[in-house]
Each structure stands twice: as structure tokens, then as C-alpha cells.
Amino acid sequence: MSVIADMPSKKLIHYYLTLLEEEELESEEAEILTIYHLNNSMRKHRFWLRNHIKHRSEHSEYFTFFQTADEETFENSYRVSRCTFYELHSLIEPYIRKQDTNYRNSISSRERLAVCLKYLATGQSFTTMGENFRIGLKSVSRIVEEVCDALWNILQPLVMSQPTENDWKEIAKDFDELWQFKNCIGALDGKHVYIKAPSKTGSSFFNYKKRFSVVLMCLADAKRKIIMADVGSMGRFSDAGIFDNSIFGKSLKEKRLNLPQPVPFYQGGAKMPFVFIGDEAFPLMENFMRPYPRDGLNAEKKIFNYRLSRARRIVEATFGVLTRKWYVYHKDFECKIETVDKVIKATCVLHNYLIQRQPNYINNIENNMEQSLLSVGDIIETQHSSNDGYQVREMYCSYFNNQGKVPWQDTRILKRIYNSQ
């Protein structure tokens, strides 16, 4: 405190204005401190800020490119159309706006949304973002965190709410029509999202590829919409460990998902439960199907694995859309863990929102579905599997090889066998 007290008034004024620009002080607090030292200073003083901030209205991306870009360029840069941008802004504006002060205008809510979307779309460093928008580094960081938080809080109830029993039935209908997998109500997978090494966390976020990461687990419907997203598990865990501790996993085991009652696949058939599907990393349960172990498969089990794999690819395609649209996933996240979680959740609800609002959201990248995220490692068949799960899988296997057979499945299996030789 004595160091600050001994500073000349001119330096103190600059010090407080800089803190305010970086949003280290609340606006009211900064105003009081600045006014106090103005009243005690020598007559006139010149205030200055760093050059790249001082000329914001002339050189900031928001005041130049954002205002003048044509529609196609705008959408390529921010991943949303202008119309969608203003719709989003109207939804979250009350939660991200800041008040002007007597000494400076705050960064507007529209510019805050533009900063956040540009970061999600490009993955540019906060330093580069600050230079482009002529705002401070800490301001960029805080804007991204606050806007992502608002996007999740406002959009999640609108585009990713807990499905009702009728919602599950509609999802099952889509899986049957599009992927020929009856009573399927979602495909689940987990991916590593790379981060810079967090401080004081040891190896908690260190994954099997010797990189630091958190895990994003998504449940996708038959049309690449994200039904549920679970974010933030430490990278060292397997899919199974993440599943066991996730809200979805716990809700499934405790039967809190409002799933429909079992129904037969065909008239006169046995009643079959509605199921989720995943790869070998997940436990086999009455309501969760995974492939048979790969060793010693007979023809019928190969057919089951093929049919499950074919339907499960939709969650891979969902991750493909997510990462091709939001390039923030192509670089290691540089922000703190809490912000990483908020950024990931924001991209997930934006994904669903844009599927609803912009028909070309998926179509624009339909032909390039590669995604940059690493799958969580597989585990072998374990005690996590239930007897009911084994029985349901056998019944699915029988159905796929008899009443539910599709014309091309035998050819696909033969082709796989030939290619593996």
C-alpha cells in the first residue's frame, strides 16, 4: 500500500485506468480512485493507454471488418450468419453487457459476442485476439469466459434439455429409419480435448498419449444433434471411468432418464429395451450395447458388430462437425481449466442451435468429416458388464441375422474379411 501511496498522481491515474481497462477493478471502484487522485493532482494531465488500445475505434476488428464484411466472409469468420449473430445477441445481451463510466465506454455486448465467436471459430491466441480487437489480454480472457458461460446458461434449456419419454421415442424412430438400429436412443463417445499443462495438477490431466487433456463425452442422436454433453473429466481416465462418474452414467444406472418402456421389434416378438450404443470402452448393460470382443467372432456376431458400428458412426460424425466448425479444438487450450469447460460447453450448445437455425451448418462440411480429437482408450470386457446386457445383446444379434437383416450386411462383412487378409 505504501508503494502505491508514494506514486506520483500522474502515474497513479494511469495505473488505475490501466487496471480498469484490464477489468481488474470494478468500474465504480476505479472511478472513485481516479477522481480522488485527479482532485489532488497538478492541473492538467495527459492520460494515455497503449497504442493498440488507444485507437480502438479506428483499427479494432469490430469497428472495421465486422461492420463491412460481406455475408459469406462474415459467416466464415464467425461461423454464424449476421442474422443468427443478432438473434444470439438478443438472447444473451442482458447477461454480458457492462455499464459505461465517466471516463471510458465499456466494450459493447455485441463486440463481446464477436470476440468470443471469433475465438471459438479460429482458436487464435488471446494475445492475437487482443491485438486484432485492440483490447487487453485479460479483457479477452474474461470476455471469452463470461460470454461462453452466458451461451451455455441461455441456450442449454432451449437446445439441449433433458429428453422426455416422447423425445426418446422420436430419437429411436430416426435411428431405425436412418441407421436400421431399432430402439436405439443415442450413440455415446468420449474425446480428449488438449490443454496446456495446468499448474499444480500433477499428472491428473496427463493422458495415455502423453499430452494434457480434459475429456468431452457426447451423446448424439441420429441427426448429429448433441443430446447430452459431459465435460471436464481428467484426461488420465478411461471412457469407463468417465462414464461411471458422469451425470449421464449415474442417471442411467439409477434409472432417472425417463426412458420408454420396452417394446417388441416386430409383432409377436419379445419386448426389447431402448438402448444407447458405444464402443468397447463402455460397460455392457441392459440399456447400453457395445460390440462383442474382437477375438473368435462367428459370422452372426460380426454382423451385430457391423450393425452397431454403422449406427455408432453418427457420434463420430457429430465430433467431426464440431471440430471442423470450431477451430478452437485444433490447438491446445491456453485458458484455465474452468474456462476450458465453459468454452467446450458453449460450442456444444452452439452446435445444436445452429443445426436448428442454419440448414447449411452441417451441409457446408459434409464432405470433410475428419476430426482432430483423440478417442479415449479402449478397455477389455470387464465386470462392469451385466447379465441383462449379455442377454439383450444376444437378442439383438439374433434379430439382425433374421427378421432385421438388411440386404447389404453380408457383402460388407465379406469385404471386411477380404481386406483384412
N, C-alpha and C positions, 0 to 999 in steps of 0.2 A: 504493500500500500504506500510505503514511503517513497518508493521509486516513482510511482505514478504521481504522487503529490509534488515531487520535485521537478517534474517535467514542465517545460515552458508551455504556456497556454496554447500556442500555435501547434505544437506537436500533439498536445492532448486532444485538441479539436480534431486533428487529422486521425489520431488514434481511435477516437470514438466513432468517427464517421466510417472508418475502415471496418471496425467491428460491426457496425450497423449494416454496412454493405454485405459483409460476410454472414449476416444474420446471427452473429454470436451474442448480440444483445437484443432484448425486446425493444420495439420501437419507442415505447414510452420512456423506458429507462435511458435509452440513448439520447432522446430529445432533452430530458432533464439534465443530463450530464453536459451535453453540448451547450445548452442555454446558459448553464451555470458558468462555464468557462468563457463563453462569449462575453458575458457581463463583466468578467474580471480580466478581460484581455485588453491589450492596447487597441486603439481604434479599429482600423480595418485590417483584415487578414484575408489572404487568398487561400481558398481551400482547393485541394487537388486530390484526385484519385488517379489510380494507374491509367495510363493512356488507353488501354484496350477497353476499360470500363467507362472512362470519361466520355467517349464518343459513341456510346451505345446506339443512340438514335440515328447515327449516320452509317454505322458499319455492322451492327448486330444482324445476324441471320434472320431474326424475327422481323426486323424493320425493312429488310431488303428482299431476300429470296422468298421468305414465307408469304409476303404480300404480293409478289409479282410472278411467281412460278405458274406455268400453265397447269391444267388439271392433271395430266399424265405425270409430269415431273413432280408435282406436289405429292401424288399418291405413291410414287416410287420412293420418295424421300421420307415420308411419314407413315406409310403403309395404310393410310386411310384417305378417302376422298375428302374434299373440303366440306361437303355436306355432312359426312359422318363425323368429321372433326368438330363441327359446330354442334352437332347433336350430343356428342360426348361431353363437350364443354358445358352445355346447358345442364347436363346431369350432375357434373361434379363441381361446377363453379362455386357454389356456396361453401364447399369444403376445402378449397385450395386458394381462395383469394386472400390477399393481405391488404391492410389499410395503408394509405399514403400517410406520410408525416409532413411536418412543416419544412423539412429540409431535403426531402427526396421523395420521388414517386416510387411506389413499390413495383416489383416485377408483376405484370398483369397476370391474371389467371389464364388467359389464352396463351401467353408466352410460356407460362409454366407447363401447360399441357404440351405445347410444341417441343419444349426442351425434353420432356420425358419421352414422348413418342419418337423423337429423333434418336435418343439414346437407345431405346428398345430396338429400333429399326436398323441401327448401324453398329451398335456396340462400341462406339467411339469412346476414348478415354475421357474422364471428367475434365482433364486439362484441355484437350482438344475442344470439348463442348464449351468450356468456359471461354476459350478464345473465339469460337465461332459466334457465340451469343453475347459476348462481351459482358460476362458476369463472373463473379468469383468462384473459385474451385469449390469451396464449402457450400456456396449457394447452389451450385449444380447438384452436389450430393444430396442436399436437403430437399431440393425440388423433386428429384427423382424419387426419393423415399416417400415424400408426402403425397405426390400425385399417384404413384403406384398403390399406395395404401387406400387412397380415395377410390381409385378404379375398382379395386377388389371389393371394398365395402359397398359400393353402389351397384356394380354390375353383377356380383355373385348371386344375389337374390333374384335377379332378372334372368340370368342365362345359365346358372349352374346350381339351381336349387335342388333340394332333396327330391328325387323322383317319387311320385305317388304310385300306387298299385297299377293304375291305368297307364301311367308313363312307362313302367316296366313292360307292360303288355305291348305297347306301341314299339318299344325298342326291340322286343322279341320278334314282332312281326317283320320289322326291317331286316333283322339278321336272317330270318327264314327266306325272305324274298330276294335279298341281295347276295347272301353267302351260303344259303342252303344249310343252315345250322339251327334247328328248331330249339325253342325255349332258351335261346342264348340272350342274355340281357347286358352284355358288356365284355370287352376284351381289356385285360389289365397288363401293364408292363411298367418297369422302372428303368430310369436312365440317370446316369451320372451327369451332373452339371458342374463344370470345372470352375474352381475358385482359386484365388491367390491364397497362399498359406495363412490361415487366421492366426493371430497371436495367442499364445498361452492355451493352445488346444491339443498340443502333443500330436499323436497320430490318429486322433478321433476322426478326422476328415480325410485320412490318407487311404486311398482305395487300392484294389488289387493290381492296378496298372501303375502304381507308384506316383499318383497325382492326387492333389487335394480336390475334394468334391462334396457336394450335397446331392441327395437323390430326389428326383421328381418322379412320383408314381402317378400314372394317369389311368383312369378307366374310360374307355372310348365306346361310343355307340357305333352302329353300322354305317353312319354317315360322317364319321370323323369329328363329331362333337365330343367334347370332354364332359363326361357325366360327373366325375369327381376328380379332384387333384389333391395329392398329399405331398407336401413339400418340406424339406429341411432335415430329413434323416441323414445322419453322418455317413460319409462315403465308405467307411470300412464295413458297414453291414451288408449282408446279402439281401436279395429280394424277400426271402422268407422271414428274416428278422425284421425287416421294414414292414412287411405285411402284418406280422403278428402285433406290432406296436402301432400300426396306423389306425386312424379313426374308422376307415373302411373295414379293415380286417377285424377289428373288435366288434363293429356293428354287425358284420356278417355272422361271426361266431355267436353273438348274443341275440341273433335274430331280430335286429332292430331296423331292417331296411325296407319293411313293408312289401316284401316280395309276394307275388301272386301265389295262390295255391297250385299244387301240381296238376297238370292236365295231360291227357294222352296225346301222342304224336299222330295217331290215326284212330278211326272208330274201332272200338273193341280192344285197343291196345292198353298197356299198363299206364297208370298215371306217372308222369315224369316231372321232376322238379325243374324250376327255372334255374339256370346256371350261368356263372361267369366263366371265362376261359383265360388261360395264361400259359406260359411256357414251363419248362421243367423246374424252374426256380421256386414255384409256388406249391403250397400243400394241396393234396387231393382231398376234396371234401364233397359232401352231398350236393352243395350248391357251387362247387368250383371244380372245373375239369382241367386237367393237364395231360400232356401226352404220355403214352406208355414209355418206359425206359427203352433206349435205342437198341440194346443188345438182345438178340434172339427173337426178333419180331416175326410173327407169321403174317400172311397176306392180309388177314382181316384187321389186325392191329395196325398195320401200315396204312390201311385205308382210313382208320379212325384218326391216326396222327396227321394224315394228309388233310382230312376234312377240318380238323381242329386248327391246324396251321394255316389253312386257307382263310378261315374266318378270323383268326387272331392277327393276321397281317394288317387289319384295319387300324390297330393301335400303333403299329409301326408307321403306317401312312399318316396317322394323326401327328406323331412326333415329327415326321418329315415335313408336314405343312408348317408346324410350329417353328421349327428351326430354319426353314427356308424363308419364312416371312420375317422372323425376328432375329436379326444377326447378332444380337447381344449374346446368343448361345454359342457363337463361333469363337469367342475369346474368353479367357479366364476372367470371371467377375472380380472387380477390384474393390468392391464395397464391402462393408461389414456384413456378417452373417445375417443379421436381422433384416438388412436391406435386400440382400440376395433373395431371401424368402419372399419379400413383398414384390420384387421385380418379377420373379417366376410366376407368382400367383396372378399378377396383373396381365402377363402375356397369355395366361390360360383363359381368363375371362374375356380378354380382347379377342382371342381366337374364336370363342363361341359367339360373341357379339357381332363380329364381322361376318361369320358364316350366315347369320340372320340378316344383316344389313347390306352386305355387299356380295352379290351372287358370284362375282369374279374372284373373290378372295381365294378360293381353292383352285378354280379353273386356271388362273394365271400361272400356277406352278405345278399343274397336274403332271406334266411330262418330266419333271425333275424332282423326284421324291427322295433323293439321298438326304440323310440327316446326320449331323455331326456328333450326336450324343452316344456315349458308350453304354451298352447294356450292363445291368448289374449281373454279376457272375451266377452261373447255374449251381444248383446243389443236387445231390442224388436223392432218390426216393427215400423218405425218412419216416419216422414215427409220427410226423405231422399228418400223414395220410390217414383217412378214416375208413372203416369198413363200409359205411354207407357210400363213400366216394368211390371205392372199388366197384361196388355193385352198380351204381349209376353209370360209371364208365363202361362196364361190360354191356349194359343195356343200350347205350349209345352206339357202341361198336356193332352190336347185332343189328340195330336199326340201319346204320349206314351201309351195311353189307347186304341188306334185304329190302325192306319196304322203302327206306330212304336213300336208296342207291341213286347216284347221278351218272349219266352216260359216259362222262369222260374220266371218271376216277381211276378205272383200271389202267387206262392208257397212261395216265400221269404217273402211276406207281411203277409201271414197267419202264417208263422213260427214266425215272429216278434210279432204278436198279441198274439200267444200262449205263447211265452216266457215271455211276459210282464204281463201275468195274475198270 
